[in-house]
Amino acid sequence: MKLDVDRSLLAYIQKEDSTIVLIDIVETTKNGLSFRLNGEIWNRGHRFIDQDKCRNQDGIVWRIAPLNRHSTPRWVSESEIQVCAAAAVRYHLWLGKKLRVSNLTKHRT
């Protein structure tokens, strides 16, 4: 039996030198140290707790933080927020506390 894990998360994303924060869907990598966004890997670094700055292979730094019901990063609170089209449905379900995704789905191989 093979277990598939849903690694998709809603996340706040702020590009370098931008005042706008996007809400989009990112995927965590298997080891949890990086995010995958639009086919690119964004490394969180080794000490990723409370560390929102992520770097891609070209050295570009963006802030990426998963949405959390208990706290919002300060840099998000101080910015304009826009929801990306791909994340709109999932975000509205999350707001209504109706997002129920099973983390482990069993499939027979």
N, CA, C and O of each residue as an XYZ file, in Angstrom:
436
protein
N       0.837     -1.158      0.000
C       0.000      0.000      0.000
C       0.898      1.243      0.000
O       1.848      1.330      0.778
N       0.596      2.179     -0.857
C       1.377      3.415     -0.982
C       0.613      4.562     -0.329
O      -0.595      4.700     -0.525
N       1.318      5.386      0.449
C       0.700      6.542      1.080
C       1.114      7.804      0.334
O       2.301      8.054      0.129
N       0.134      8.588     -0.066
C       0.400      9.874     -0.701
C       0.131     10.968      0.325
O      -0.891     10.951      1.011
N       1.044     11.905      0.421
C       0.906     12.995      1.369
C       0.604     14.274      0.608
O       1.281     14.598     -0.368
N      -0.407     14.997      1.052
C      -0.734     16.288      0.454
C       0.173     17.332      1.089
O       0.025     17.650      2.269
N       1.098     17.860      0.322
C       2.056     18.841      0.827
C       1.695     20.264      0.416
O       2.517     21.171      0.551
N       0.492     20.469     -0.078
C       0.063     21.798     -0.526
C      -0.378     22.635      0.662
O      -1.118     22.167      1.527
N       0.081     23.871      0.692
C      -0.268     24.799      1.761
C      -0.639     26.153      1.188
O      -0.120     26.556      0.147
N      -1.526     26.848      1.859
C      -1.748     28.250      1.553
C      -0.636     29.027      2.241
O      -0.321     28.767      3.403
N      -0.045     29.973      1.535
C       1.073     30.713      2.118
C       1.027     32.177      1.730
O       0.538     32.547      0.662
N       1.557     33.007      2.637
C       1.798     34.410      2.338
C       3.120     34.495      1.590
O       4.097     33.860      1.984
N       3.157     35.267      0.525
C       4.377     35.407     -0.280
C       4.600     36.886     -0.560
O       3.715     37.577     -1.065
N       5.788     37.357     -0.227
C       6.137     38.740     -0.537
C       7.448     38.748     -1.307
O       8.486     38.304     -0.816
N       7.369     39.266     -2.530
C       8.562     39.344     -3.370
C       9.475     40.450     -2.856
O       9.043     41.378     -2.173
N      10.742     40.321     -3.205
C      11.736     41.310     -2.812
C      11.316     42.709     -3.256
O      10.870     42.883     -4.390
N      11.448     43.696     -2.394
C      11.143     45.100     -2.690
C       9.690     45.325     -3.107
O       9.418     46.229     -3.897
N       8.756     44.528     -2.598
C       7.342     44.699     -2.912
C       6.581     45.029     -1.632
O       6.945     44.571     -0.549
N       5.539     45.816     -1.762
C       4.694     46.127     -0.608
C       3.428     45.275     -0.612
O       2.607     45.383      0.298
N       3.265     44.433     -1.625
C       2.084     43.577     -1.753
C       2.424     42.164     -1.290
O       3.474     41.620     -1.634
N       1.520     41.580     -0.506
C       1.662     40.195     -0.076
C       0.623     39.371     -0.828
O      -0.562     39.704     -0.827
N       1.070     38.302     -1.463
C       0.186     37.399     -2.194
C      -0.160     36.202     -1.322
O       0.664     35.746     -0.530
N      -1.367     35.700     -1.467
C      -1.736     34.418     -0.873
C      -1.832     33.446     -2.026
O      -2.646     33.618     -2.933
N      -0.995     32.419     -1.986
C      -0.939     31.444     -3.068
C      -0.710     30.061     -2.473
O      -0.501     29.924     -1.267
N      -0.749     29.053     -3.311
C      -0.524     27.681     -2.874
C       0.932     27.319     -3.139
O       1.432     27.480     -4.252
N       1.608     26.826     -2.097
C       2.968     26.317     -2.228
C       2.952     24.849     -1.830
O       2.012     24.374     -1.194
N       3.987     24.152     -2.207
C       4.114     22.742     -1.851
C       5.414     22.571     -1.077
O       6.463     23.042     -1.518
N       5.357     21.904      0.066
C       6.586     21.652      0.805
C       7.324     20.487      0.168
O       6.704     19.582     -0.390
N       8.638     20.510      0.249
C       9.426     19.396     -0.254
C       9.373     18.258      0.756
O       8.884     18.431      1.873
N       9.871     17.109      0.365
C       9.799     15.925      1.208
C      10.474     16.127      2.564
O       9.966     15.661      3.584
N      11.622     16.821      2.580
C      12.336     17.019      3.840
C      11.822     18.223      4.630
O      12.243     18.432      5.767
N      10.929     19.008      4.055
C      10.329     20.134      4.744
C      11.191     21.377      4.832
O      10.787     22.355      5.460
N      12.369     21.369      4.221
C      13.270     22.520      4.295
C      13.039     23.537      3.192
O      13.626     24.619      3.216
N      12.187     23.206      2.223
C      11.985     24.098      1.088
C      10.527     24.101      0.666
O       9.742     23.228      1.038
N      10.190     25.118     -0.126
C       8.878     25.203     -0.752
C       9.064     25.113     -2.261
O      10.095     25.523     -2.793
N       8.059     24.573     -2.946
C       8.033     24.574     -4.400
C       6.906     25.517     -4.805
O       5.759     25.348     -4.392
N       7.252     26.513     -5.622
C       6.290     27.501     -6.071
C       6.520     27.752     -7.547
O       7.605     28.173     -7.948
N       5.509     27.497     -8.355
C       5.590     27.678     -9.809
C       6.808     26.971    -10.405
O       7.483     27.515    -11.279
N       7.081     25.764     -9.930
C       8.170     24.964    -10.464
C       9.545     25.320     -9.933
O      10.528     24.680    -10.307
N       9.640     26.318     -9.076
C      10.923     26.744     -8.520
C      11.025     26.321     -7.062
O      10.022     26.293     -6.350
N      12.236     25.991     -6.615
C      12.480     25.608     -5.228
C      12.943     26.833     -4.449
O      13.847     27.551     -4.876
N      12.310     27.060     -3.301
C      12.654     28.168     -2.411
C      13.109     27.577     -1.085
O      12.300     27.032     -0.334
N      14.395     27.681     -0.797
C      15.015     27.074      0.374
C      14.791     27.940      1.608
O      15.065     29.141      1.596
N      14.284     27.311      2.685
C      14.055     28.028      3.939
C      15.296     28.061      4.818
O      15.330     28.823      5.784
N      16.288     27.285      4.527
C      17.482     27.239      5.365
C      17.325     26.236      6.497
O      16.261     25.644      6.675
N      18.391     26.053      7.256
C      18.398     25.029      8.300
C      17.625     25.447      9.538
O      17.019     24.601     10.196
N      17.631     26.719      9.868
C      16.922     27.202     11.052
C      15.656     27.918     10.592
O      15.557     29.142     10.684
N      14.681     27.139     10.090
C      13.528     27.737      9.431
C      12.398     28.145     10.370
O      11.443     28.776      9.918
N      12.466     27.814     11.640
C      11.401     28.220     12.556
C      11.482     29.734     12.733
O      12.541     30.269     13.061
N      10.377     30.413     12.519
C      10.294     31.872     12.558
C      11.204     32.531     11.531
O      11.566     33.698     11.683
N      11.572     31.806     10.504
C      12.419     32.356      9.443
C      11.620     32.302      8.155
O      11.425     31.230      7.581
N      11.159     33.454      7.703
C      10.299     33.500      6.528
C      11.057     33.804      5.242
O      10.491     33.709      4.153
N      12.322     34.165      5.355
C      13.086     34.511      4.160
C      13.554     33.245      3.460
O      14.268     32.427      4.039
N      13.141     33.096      2.205
C      13.487     31.928      1.403
C      14.283     32.385      0.187
O      14.048     33.466     -0.353
N      15.220     31.554     -0.235
C      16.111     31.897     -1.341
C      15.983     30.846     -2.437
O      15.953     29.646     -2.160
N      15.907     31.308     -3.691
C      15.864     30.352     -4.805
C      17.286     30.099     -5.320
O      18.247     30.617     -4.751
N      17.425     29.327     -6.367
C      18.753     28.968     -6.889
C      19.494     30.151     -7.495
O      20.718     30.118     -7.621
N      18.760     31.198     -7.873
C      19.388     32.397     -8.437
C      19.783     33.399     -7.361
O      20.328     34.455     -7.680
N      19.520     33.090     -6.089
C      19.870     33.983     -4.992
C      18.814     35.028     -4.665
O      19.046     35.895     -3.823
N      17.668     34.961     -5.312
C      16.583     35.908     -5.047
C      15.923     35.515     -3.721
O      15.684     34.335     -3.467
N      15.631     36.510     -2.883
C      15.035     36.258     -1.576
C      13.600     36.771     -1.547
O      13.341     37.937     -1.843
N      12.670     35.886     -1.186
C      11.267     36.236     -0.978
C      10.897     35.786      0.423
O      11.518     34.882      0.981
N       9.890     36.418      0.979
C       9.334     35.957      2.251
C       8.177     35.016      1.945
O       7.271     35.353      1.181
N       8.218     33.832      2.551
C       7.151     32.843      2.373
C       6.815     32.280      3.746
O       7.693     31.785      4.452
N       5.531     32.359      4.126
C       5.089     31.839      5.423
C       3.714     31.193      5.261
O       2.790     31.832      4.759
N       3.569     29.943      5.678
C       2.253     29.290      5.619
C       1.232     30.039      6.464
O       1.573     30.594      7.508
N      -0.022     30.056      6.015
C      -1.085     30.680      6.795
C      -1.271     29.915      8.102
O      -1.160     28.690      8.147
N      -1.552     30.658      9.148
C      -1.680     30.092     10.476
C      -2.845     30.799     11.160
O      -2.913     32.028     11.136
N      -3.743     30.065     11.758
C      -4.900     30.670     12.414
C      -4.529     31.396     13.710
O      -5.289     32.244     14.179
N      -3.383     31.076     14.288
C      -3.020     31.610     15.597
C      -2.129     32.844     15.542
O      -2.052     33.589     16.518
N      -1.458     33.072     14.425
C      -0.595     34.250     14.323
C      -0.385     34.620     12.862
O      -0.488     33.785     11.963
N      -0.090     35.890     12.657
C       0.198     36.411     11.328
C       1.520     37.164     11.419
O       1.695     37.986     12.318
N       2.446     36.903     10.512
C       3.715     37.628     10.559
C       3.513     39.138     10.462
O       2.597     39.610      9.788
N       4.368     39.881     11.135
C       4.260     41.340     11.142
C       4.345     41.914      9.734
O       3.633     42.863      9.408
N       5.207     41.348      8.900
C       5.369     41.870      7.552
C       4.103     41.702      6.715
O       3.913     42.420      5.734
N       3.239     40.761      7.090
C       1.957     40.584      6.404
C       0.967     41.641      6.871
O       0.238     42.219      6.065
N       0.943     41.890      8.171
C       0.012     42.855      8.752
C       0.230     44.261      8.226
O      -0.706     45.060      8.183
N       1.449     44.570      7.827
C       1.803     45.919      7.380
C       1.666     46.103      5.876
O       2.054     47.148      5.353
N       1.125     45.119      5.166
C       1.092     45.162      3.702
C      -0.304     44.952      3.150
O      -1.208     44.490      3.847
N      -0.459     45.303      1.878
C      -1.697     45.012      1.146
C      -1.663     43.537      0.760
O      -0.627     43.027      0.334
N      -2.807     42.846      0.908
C      -2.867     41.412      0.614
C      -3.722     41.174     -0.620
O      -4.812     41.732     -0.750
N      -3.214     40.330     -1.535
C      -3.958     39.920     -2.724
C      -3.981     38.396     -2.783
O      -2.965     37.745     -2.537
N      -5.131     37.835     -3.107
C      -5.276     36.383     -3.223
C      -5.137     36.004     -4.688
O      -5.854     36.533     -5.537
N      -4.220     35.093     -4.990
C      -4.027     34.617     -6.365
C      -5.231     33.774     -6.790
O      -5.877     33.136     -5.959
N      -5.517     33.780     -8.064
C      -6.671     33.059     -8.592
C      -6.615     31.567     -8.266
O      -7.640     30.964     -7.947
N      -5.423     30.969     -8.344
C      -5.283     29.536     -8.084
C      -5.591     29.175     -6.633
O      -5.942     28.033     -6.338
N      -5.461     30.141     -5.730
C      -5.669     29.878     -4.308
C      -7.010     30.372     -3.793
O      -7.335     30.144     -2.627
N      -7.793     31.039     -4.619
C      -9.012     31.704     -4.155
C     -10.010     30.748     -3.496
O     -10.489     31.029     -2.398
N     -10.330     29.634     -4.139
C     -11.321     28.706     -3.597
C     -10.829     28.124     -2.280
O     -11.562     28.091     -1.292
N      -9.590     27.667     -2.275
C      -9.030     27.065     -1.066
C      -8.948     28.089      0.076
O      -9.179     27.742      1.234
N      -8.622     29.337     -0.243
C      -8.529     30.383      0.766
C      -9.896     30.675      1.380
O      -9.997     30.841      2.596
N     -10.945     30.742      0.568
C     -12.280     30.993      1.104
C     -12.763     29.828      1.966
O     -13.457     30.046      2.959
N     -12.407     28.595      1.604
C     -12.718     27.451      2.460
C     -11.962     27.554      3.782
O     -12.512     27.262      4.844
N     -10.697     27.970      3.710
C      -9.876     28.130      4.910
C     -10.466     29.203      5.826
O     -10.532     29.011      7.040
N     -10.890     30.322      5.256
C     -11.504     31.390      6.047
C     -12.759     30.908      6.762
O     -13.002     31.271      7.913
N     -13.554     30.094      6.080
C     -14.788     29.568      6.659
C     -14.577     28.343      7.519
O     -15.544     27.736      7.978
N     -13.330     27.970      7.745
C     -12.953     26.785      8.527
C     -13.606     25.522      7.971
O     -13.999     24.625      8.715
N     -13.712     25.476      6.634
C     -14.321     24.330      5.969
C     -13.315     23.544      5.137
O     -13.694     22.625      4.410
N     -12.054     23.894      5.239
C     -11.018     23.201      4.468
C     -10.650     21.925      5.210
O      -9.968     21.963      6.234
N     -11.096     20.826      4.695
C     -10.835     19.528      5.311
C     -10.151     18.641      4.272
O     -10.807     18.051      3.414
N      -8.855     18.560      4.361
C      -8.095     17.721      3.452
C      -7.405     16.659      4.284
O      -6.686     16.977      5.231
N      -7.617     15.425      3.943
C      -6.943     14.347      4.642
C      -5.465     14.383      4.276
O      -5.120     14.393      3.094
N      -4.590     14.404      5.278
C      -3.163     14.459      5.014
C      -2.631     13.178      4.416
O      -1.687     13.204      3.627
N      -3.223     12.064      4.780
C      -2.754     10.791      4.243
C      -3.898     10.110      3.504
O      -4.962      9.870      4.075
N      -3.676      9.809      2.261
C      -4.662      9.103      1.464
C      -4.063      7.766      1.070
O      -2.974      7.721      0.499
N      -4.744      6.699      1.359
C      -4.221      5.373      1.059
C      -4.605      4.959     -0.352
O      -5.766      5.051     -0.751
N      -3.613      4.505     -1.091
C      -3.814      3.999     -2.443
C      -3.184      2.621     -2.541
O      -2.108      2.374     -1.996
N      -3.850      1.752     -3.222
C      -3.265      0.421     -3.467
C      -2.400      0.471     -4.694
O      -2.759      1.087     -5.698
N      -1.268     -0.172     -4.617
C      -0.375     -0.229     -5.781
C      -0.401     -1.583     -6.409
O       0.289     -1.817     -7.402
